[in-house]
Every structure is written in C-alpha cells, then in structure tokens.
Amino acid sequence: MNTEEKKSVQPKHTEPRLLYGANGVGYLIGVCGRTIKNWTKEGRFPPPDVVDGKHGHIKRWYRETILRWVEEKRQATEAAV
C-alpha cells in the first residue's frame, strides 16, 4: 500500500464534543450552577444532553446546546426591542 492509499484509509479527526455540568454552564453564561438546575426544572433551560449516574443525578450539556440557547435568547431580546 503506498502513502496515498494510507492517507485515504485513516479516519478524519474531529474536535471532541465538550460536556459541561450545571456549574460549568453557569460559569459560561454568568449565573450560579443552582440557577441552571432551577431553570432546567422550570423548562427555562434545555434539558441535559447526557444524564448518567445511578439515579440520574449526573447531568451534562454539550457546549453547542448552551451556545444555541444563548443565541436564541439574544435573538429574542433583539426582536423584543
């Protein structure tokens, strides 16, 4: 197998998808982690992308989910002005 063939067989590397807990989400958007937990329960913040742990206590959001929510809020605020 020549070098060209090897290159085409190798998988493309992608950036890892980052996961954030409530405290990390809060840090990114400037609120307390407890606020994120409350907003999630109230339906004001998206449900977690990953729920894990024995009783589902570990909740994580992908960075893309957080940024999409922030953008939606920004657009809603601009539309209201």
Summary of the structure (lengths in Angstrom):
residues: 81
radius of gyration: 18.5
end to end distance: 62.4
largest distance: 62.4
contacts: 167
relative contact order: 0.14
helix: 53%
strand: 12%
